[in-house]
Amino acid sequence: MSAAVITLIVLGVVALFFVTEAIPLAIAAMGGAVALGILGIIPMNTVFSGLSNSTVVLFAGMFVIGAAMFHTGLAPKMGETVVKYAGKSENGLMIAVMFIAAALSSVTSNTGTTAALMPVILGICTVAKIPASRQLMPLAFAAGLGGIITLVGTPPNIIAAGALKAAGFEPFGFFEFAWIGIPLTVAGMLYMVFIGKHLLPKAALSSDQVIEQEVEVTVRDPKKMWISGLIVVAVVIVMALDLKSLPLQVAAIIGAMLAVLTGCLKEKQAYQSIDWVTIFLFAGMMPIADAMEKSGAGKLIADVVVGMLGGAPSPMFVTGSLFVLSAGLTQFMSNTASTALLAPIGISIAKGIGASPHAVLMAIAVAASCAFATPVGTPPNTLVLGPGGYKFMDYVKAGTGLVVLCFIVSIIIIPMVWPFYPK
C-alpha cells in the first residue's frame, strides 16, 4: 500500500473521530500524527513538530494578551463602548464584527486579526449578554474572507500570482483580487446574518462562563488598562507592518511577556489563559497536512479529479471542478499547500484547452481560502474553537453553506472579470 493511500486512510479515520467526537478533538489530531509516524509516513522526530510551529506560538502569546485585557478590565470597557454605539442587537454586532475583521485581514494576517480581536469580541458579548458562540465563528469566517481582497491578504493569492508570472503570464495585481474578494465578503456577511446565525450553537458556553473559567472576577485598574491597551496596539501595529526582523509569533510572545512583567496578569493566570485544546488540535494537524503534501496524497486526489475531467473539458467545468477540489483539500490541508499543488495543474489544463489561466488560478486561490467547514481548515477557525465552546459539527453546519455560497458567487463573477478567451 502506497504512502499516499495510507495517509488518506489515517486522515479519514481522524475525520471520522472529528465528526463523531467519540474521542476529544485534540487527541484525535495528535493520534493521527502519531499513527503516521509509527507507520513510517513521516519521520518520528517530526510527529510533534507542530508544537513548535510559529502559529502555535502565536496562539499561545495572543491567548495571554487577551487574558490581560480581561484581567485589567480593558476588554469589557471596550465592549461597553461598542455596544453603546452599535446597540445590543445580535445582527448589528455581527455585521460590525465581520466588517472590522474583514477590513483588517485584507492587509494583515487573518490569524493575527482574529487573535487580536477575539478578546474584544468576548468583552462585547459580555456586555451585550450574547453567548460568545454567536459572534466568534463569524469573526473567524470574516477574517478568512477579508484575506481574499488583496494580493497580500493570504498566501494563496501570492502563490497564484507567482505561478502565473513563472508560466509567462501577466500576474494578478495588488487590488485585482478585490473584484471577487469584496463580493464574497459582502455575501458572507449577509449569509451569516440571515442563514448562518441559525446554524450556530445556542447552548454553547457563554462569554461570561469562559471568562469565569479563565479569569479570576476582574478588577478595573485604569493604569493597567492603559498598559494592556498599549501592548495590544503595539503588537497589532508590528503585525500589520509584517517586519521580517519581528515575525508575528515573536511580537505576540513579547507582548505576552510584557503583560506579565507589568502586572497586567500573574504568571499563573497567563498559563491558565492558554486554550490547550486549540494548541494540541492545531499542532496535531500540522504533521498530517505535511504528510498529505509530501506523501503525494494531495496529488493523488488531484490526479483522480483531473482524470475525471475528460479530454476536452469546457473552461467553466475546469474552473468549477478545480474550485471544488481546492475547497475540499483546504478543509484539512494547508491553503498554501493546496494552492501550490493545484496552481501548475490549473495552468496546464487551461493552456491545453487554449483558455486564459487567470480565471482558473483565481478560482483555485479563492477556494483555498474557503476553509470554513472544519475547525482545522485555517488558524482563525481553530483559534475560536475553545473560547466559543464549539464542536466539530458546528463548523460543518455553519461553514458548509458558506463554502457553497462562495462557489456560486465565484462561478458567476470570476469568468466575467477574467474571461476565458479575452479579446
C-alpha positions in Angstrom: 0.0 0.0 0.0 1.4 3.4 -1.0 2.3 6.2 1.4 -0.4 8.3 -0.2 -3.2 5.8 0.4 -2.1 5.2 4.0 -2.1 8.9 4.6 -5.6 9.2 3.2 -6.8 6.3 5.4 -5.4 7.9 8.5 -6.9 11.2 7.5 -10.3 9.5 7.0 -10.1 7.9 10.5 -9.2 11.3 12.1 -12.1 13.0 10.2 -14.5 10.3 11.5 -13.4 10.9 15.1 -13.8 14.7 14.5 -17.3 14.3 13.2 -18.5 11.8 15.9 -16.4 13.3 18.7 -16.0 9.8 20.1 -12.7 11.0 21.5 -11.6 14.5 22.2 -10.6 16.5 19.1 -7.1 17.2 20.3 -6.5 13.5 21.0 -7.8 12.6 17.5 -5.4 15.1 15.9 -2.4 14.1 17.9 -3.3 10.4 17.5 -3.3 10.8 13.7 0.2 12.4 13.8 1.5 9.6 16.0 0.0 7.0 13.7 1.7 8.5 10.6 5.0 8.4 12.5 4.6 4.8 13.6 3.6 3.8 10.0 6.7 5.4 8.7 4.9 8.1 6.6 6.6 10.9 8.4 9.8 10.8 10.4 9.3 10.1 14.1 11.2 13.3 15.0 8.5 15.4 13.2 5.5 13.8 14.9 5.3 16.6 17.5 6.9 19.3 15.3 3.6 21.1 15.2 4.1 22.1 18.8 7.0 24.3 17.8 5.2 25.7 14.8 5.2 29.5 14.7 1.4 29.6 14.5 1.1 27.6 17.7 3.4 30.0 19.4 1.3 32.9 18.1 -1.8 31.3 19.5 -0.2 31.0 23.0 1.0 34.6 23.0 -2.3 36.1 21.9 -4.3 34.0 24.4 -2.2 35.6 27.2 -2.5 39.1 25.8 -6.3 38.6 25.5 -6.4 37.4 29.1 -4.6 40.5 30.2 -7.2 42.7 28.5 -9.8 40.9 30.7 -7.9 41.0 33.9 -7.3 44.7 33.7 -10.9 45.4 32.6 -10.0 46.8 29.2 -11.9 44.2 27.1 -15.2 44.7 29.0 -14.7 48.5 28.8 -14.2 48.3 25.0 -17.2 46.1 24.8 -19.4 48.7 26.6 -18.2 51.3 24.2 -19.0 49.3 21.1 -22.4 48.3 22.5 -23.1 51.9 23.3 -22.9 52.8 19.6 -23.8 49.6 17.8 -26.5 48.5 20.3 -27.1 45.1 21.7 -28.7 43.7 18.6 -27.0 40.4 17.6 -27.2 41.2 13.9 -25.8 44.7 14.4 -22.9 43.4 16.4 -22.3 40.6 13.9 -22.1 43.0 11.0 -19.8 45.3 12.9 -17.5 42.4 13.9 -17.3 40.9 10.5 -16.7 44.2 8.8 -13.8 45.1 11.1 -12.3 41.6 10.8 -12.5 41.6 7.0 -11.1 45.1 6.6 -8.1 44.3 8.9 -7.5 40.9 7.3 -7.3 42.3 3.8 -3.9 43.9 4.6 -2.7 41.9 7.7 -2.6 38.3 8.8 -6.1 36.8 9.2 -4.7 34.8 12.1 -3.3 37.9 13.8 -6.5 39.8 13.2 -8.6 37.0 14.8 -6.2 36.7 17.7 -6.2 40.5 18.3 -10.0 40.9 18.0 -11.1 37.9 19.9 -10.7 39.3 23.5 -12.5 42.5 22.4 -15.4 40.4 20.9 -15.6 38.4 24.2 -15.9 41.7 26.0 -18.6 42.9 23.7 -20.5 39.7 24.2 -20.3 40.0 27.9 -21.8 43.5 27.9 -24.4 42.7 25.3 -25.4 39.4 27.1 -24.8 37.4 24.0 -23.1 34.0 24.0 -19.6 34.1 22.6 -20.5 31.3 20.2 -22.8 33.7 18.3 -20.0 36.0 17.3 -16.7 34.2 17.4 -17.3 31.9 14.4 -18.5 34.9 12.2 -15.3 36.7 13.3 -13.1 33.8 12.0 -15.1 33.5 8.8 -14.8 37.2 8.1 -11.1 37.1 8.7 -10.8 34.4 6.1 -13.0 36.2 3.5 -11.2 39.5 4.1 -7.9 37.9 3.2 -9.1 37.4 -0.3 -9.4 41.1 -1.1 -5.7 41.9 -1.7 -2.6 40.2 -3.0 -1.0 40.1 0.4 -4.2 39.2 2.4 -3.4 35.5 2.3 -0.6 33.2 0.9 -2.8 31.5 -1.8 -3.2 34.9 -3.5 0.6 35.4 -3.7 1.2 31.8 -4.9 -1.4 32.1 -7.7 0.1 35.4 -8.9 3.6 33.9 -8.7 2.6 30.8 -10.6 1.1 33.0 -13.4 4.3 35.0 -13.7 6.5 31.9 -13.7 4.5 30.5 -16.6 4.9 33.7 -18.6 1.5 35.2 -18.0 0.6 38.6 -16.5 0.3 38.2 -12.7 -2.6 39.4 -10.7 -2.3 43.0 -9.4 -2.4 44.0 -5.8 -6.1 45.1 -5.7 -7.2 42.8 -8.5 -8.4 40.3 -6.0 -10.9 42.8 -4.7 -13.2 42.2 -7.7 -14.0 38.8 -6.2 -12.9 39.4 -2.6 -15.3 42.2 -1.8 -18.4 40.5 -3.3 -17.5 37.3 -1.4 -17.1 39.2 1.9 -20.5 41.0 1.4 -22.2 37.7 0.5 -20.6 36.0 3.5 -21.8 38.8 5.9 -25.3 38.5 4.5 -25.2 34.7 4.7 -24.2 34.8 8.4 -26.8 37.4 9.3 -29.7 35.7 7.6 -28.8 32.0 7.5 -25.6 31.2 9.3 -26.6 32.5 12.6 -29.4 30.0 12.8 -26.9 27.2 12.4 -24.6 28.5 15.2 -24.9 26.7 18.6 -27.2 28.5 21.1 -26.4 26.5 24.2 -22.6 26.8 24.0 -20.5 28.3 26.7 -21.4 32.0 27.2 -18.7 34.5 27.2 -19.3 35.0 30.9 -18.7 31.3 31.6 -15.5 31.4 29.5 -14.2 34.4 31.4 -15.1 32.9 34.8 -13.1 29.8 33.9 -10.1 31.6 32.5 -10.0 34.8 34.6 -10.4 35.2 38.4 -13.5 38.3 38.9 -11.9 41.2 37.2 -11.0 44.5 38.9 -10.7 47.5 36.6 -7.4 49.2 37.1 -7.1 52.4 34.9 -3.3 52.3 34.8 -3.1 48.7 33.9 -5.9 49.1 31.4 -3.8 51.6 29.6 -0.7 49.3 29.8 -2.6 46.3 28.4 -4.1 48.5 25.7 -0.7 49.9 24.6 0.6 46.3 24.5 -2.2 45.2 22.2 -1.8 48.2 19.9 1.9 47.8 19.7 1.5 44.1 18.8 -1.1 44.8 16.2 1.0 47.5 14.6 4.0 45.2 14.4 1.8 42.5 12.8 0.4 45.0 10.3 3.9 46.1 9.3 4.9 42.5 8.7 8.5 43.1 9.7 10.9 40.3 8.7 13.0 41.0 11.8 10.0 40.7 14.1 7.6 37.9 13.0 4.0 37.6 14.2 4.8 34.9 16.8 7.7 36.9 18.2 5.6 40.0 18.6 2.9 38.0 20.3 5.3 36.4 22.8 7.0 39.7 23.6 3.5 41.2 24.2 2.6 38.3 26.5 5.8 38.6 28.5 5.3 42.4 28.9 1.7 41.7 30.1 3.1 39.5 32.9 6.1 41.8 33.7 3.9 44.9 34.0 1.5 43.1 36.3 -1.5 43.1 33.9 -1.9 39.4 35.0 0.1 37.0 37.1 2.3 34.2 35.7 -0.2 31.5 36.9 -3.0 33.3 35.2 -1.1 33.6 32.0 -0.6 29.8 31.9 -4.3 29.2 32.7 -5.4 31.5 29.9 -3.9 29.3 27.2 -6.5 27.1 25.5 -4.6 23.8 25.3 -7.3 22.1 23.2 -6.6 24.7 20.4 -2.9 24.3 20.8 -2.8 20.5 20.5 -5.5 20.3 17.9 -3.6 22.6 15.5 -0.3 21.1 16.4 -1.6 17.6 15.7 -2.9 18.5 12.3 0.3 20.1 11.1 2.2 16.8 10.5 -0.9 15.3 8.9 -1.2 18.2 6.5 2.5 17.9 5.8 2.1 14.2 5.1 -0.8 15.0 2.7 1.7 17.1 0.7 4.9 15.0 0.9 3.3 11.5 0.6 1.6 12.5 -2.6 -1.9 12.1 -1.1 -3.0 15.5 -2.2 -1.6 14.9 -5.7 -3.4 11.6 -5.9 -6.7 13.3 -5.2 -5.9 15.9 -7.8 -4.9 13.4 -10.4 -8.2 11.5 -9.9 -10.2 14.7 -10.4 -8.2 15.8 -13.4 -8.8 12.3 -15.0 -12.5 12.7 -14.5 -12.5 16.0 -16.4 -12.1 14.1 -19.7 -10.1 15.0 -22.9 -11.5 18.4 -23.8 -13.5 19.9 -20.8 -15.1 23.3 -21.0 -13.2 26.2 -19.2 -16.2 26.7 -16.9 -16.2 23.0 -16.0 -12.5 23.1 -15.3 -12.8 26.2 -13.2 -15.7 24.8 -11.2 -14.1 21.4 -10.7 -10.8 22.9 -9.5 -12.6 25.2 -7.2 -14.4 22.2 -5.6 -11.1 20.3 -5.4 -9.2 23.2 -3.8 -12.0 23.9 -1.3 -12.1 20.2 -0.4 -8.4 19.9 0.2 -8.1 23.1 2.2 -10.5 21.8 4.9 -7.8 19.5 6.1 -4.7 20.7 4.2 -2.8 24.0 4.4 -4.3 26.5 2.0 -0.8 27.3 0.9 -0.1 23.7 0.1 -3.4 23.3 -1.7 -2.7 26.3 -4.0 0.9 25.3 -4.6 -0.3 21.8 -5.6 -3.2 22.9 -7.9 -1.8 26.1 -9.5 0.5 24.3 -12.0 -2.2 21.8 -12.8 -4.7 24.6 -13.5 -2.3 26.4 -15.8 -1.5 23.2 -17.6 -5.2 22.4 -18.2 -6.0 25.9 -19.3 -3.2 26.0 -21.8 -4.3 22.6 -23.1 -7.7 23.9 -24.0 -6.5 27.2 -25.2 -8.1 29.3 -22.5 -6.6 32.0 -20.3 -5.4 30.5 -17.0 -6.3 33.6 -14.9 -9.9 32.5 -14.1 -8.8 29.0 -13.2 -6.0 30.3 -10.9 -8.3 32.8 -9.3 -10.8 30.0 -8.6 -8.1 27.8 -7.0 -6.8 30.7 -4.8 -10.2 31.8 -3.7 -11.3 28.2 -2.9 -8.2 27.6 -0.9 -9.3 30.5 1.4 -12.8 28.9 1.9 -11.7 26.7 4.8 -14.9 27.2 6.7 -16.3 23.7 7.2 -13.8 22.4 9.8 -12.1 23.8 12.8 -8.7 22.8 11.5 -9.0 24.2 8.0 -7.5 27.6 8.9 -5.9 29.0 12.1 -8.7 31.5 12.8 -11.2 28.7 12.9 -9.0 26.8 15.4 -8.4 29.9 17.5 -12.1 30.4 18.3 -12.8 26.8 18.9 -12.2 26.7 22.7 -13.5 30.3 23.6 -16.6 29.7 21.5 -17.3 26.3 23.0 -17.7 24.9 19.5 -17.8 21.3 18.4 -16.6 19.9 15.1 -20.1 19.6 13.6 -20.8 23.3 14.4 -18.3 24.2 11.7 -19.8 21.7 9.3 -23.3 23.1 9.8 -22.5 26.8 9.6 -19.5 26.6 7.3 -20.6 24.3 4.5 -23.3 26.6 3.3 -20.8 29.5 3.2 -18.4 27.4 1.1 -21.3 26.6 -1.3 -22.3 30.3 -1.5 -18.6 31.2 -2.2 -18.6 28.6 -5.0 -21.8 30.1 -6.6 -20.6 33.7 -6.4 -17.2 32.8 -7.7 -18.5 30.9 -10.7 -20.6 33.9 -11.6 -18.1 36.7 -11.1 -14.7 35.1 -12.0 -15.5 34.5 -15.7 -16.9 38.0 -16.0 -13.8 39.7 -14.6 -11.3 37.3 -16.1 -12.7 35.9 -19.4 -11.6 32.5 -20.6 -11.0 33.9 -24.0 -10.1 37.6 -23.7 -10.1 39.6 -26.9 
